[in-house]
Amino acid sequence: MSAKPAKRKAPSPAPAHSAAAASTAPAMPTEAAAPSWLDSVDPRKRMWGKIALVVLWLYVAALWLLALDQSFSWGIFGPKVPPIP
């Protein structure tokens, strides 16, 4: 091994950009984003997306109904009082 430290190349300064070059560069990539399931041309994707939303809404509605049932003792999801042993 050499006792001398290796010389490192200094980083070169970034080239200065002109105002004209900066104004012609696009700010965003030109690639179009993939369409959502709602805008998809495939009818199966739209159908499955709608089914998933309906299932999610039903699940949330059932949770709210269960919470209200337990809060106000309506007896929707079971008897209002526990059975006597």
N, C-alpha and C positions, 0 to 999 in steps of 0.2 A: 504494500500500500504506500502511496505517496504521502509525504508529510505536507505537501502544498495543498491548500484548499482549491477546489475547482472554481474556475471563473464562470460566472453566470452572466448570460446575456441580459442586458437591461431591456425591459419591455418598451416597445416603440410607442410613441404617442399616437392616439387615435387621430385619423385624418379629420380635418375640419369639414363639416358639411355646409354647403351653401343653402340659402333660404329657398332657392328654386328647387333644389333636389329634395328638400324636406317636404315641400308642398305637393310634390308629385307622388310621393310614396303613400301607399294605402295604409290607413290606420288599422284596419282589421284584415284578417285573412280573407281571400276571395272565395274560399270554399264555403258552400252552402251547408247549413246545419241540417241534420237529419230531421224529417218532419215528425211531429208527435203522433201518437197513435190516433188522435182525433182527426188529424189532417192526412192520415195515411190513405194511399190509394187502394191498399189491400183491405177488402171488407171484413176479412177474418180478424185482423188486428183491431179494427174499430169495434167489432162485436165483442171480442174478448176484453178490450179495455172497458167497454160499457158494462159488461157483466161484472168485472172486478170492482167498478165503482158502486154498482148496486149492492154487491155483497158487502162492501165496506160500509155503506150507508145502513144496511140492515143490522150489521154487527154493532155499529155505534148506537143505533136506535134501541137495540136489545139491551145494551149496557145501561143506557139512560133509563129505560123502563125498569130494569132490575134495581137500579139505585133508587128510583122513585118508589118502587114497591117496598123496598126495605126501609125507606125513610118514613113512609106514611102507612105502612102495614095494610096494604090493599089486598093482599092474598092472591096476587096474580100468579106468582111462581111457587106457590105452596100455601099451606094453611096459615091463617093469621096467628094462631097460637100453636106451640108445639104439642104433640100428642102426650097424654098423661100415661106414664108407664104402668 
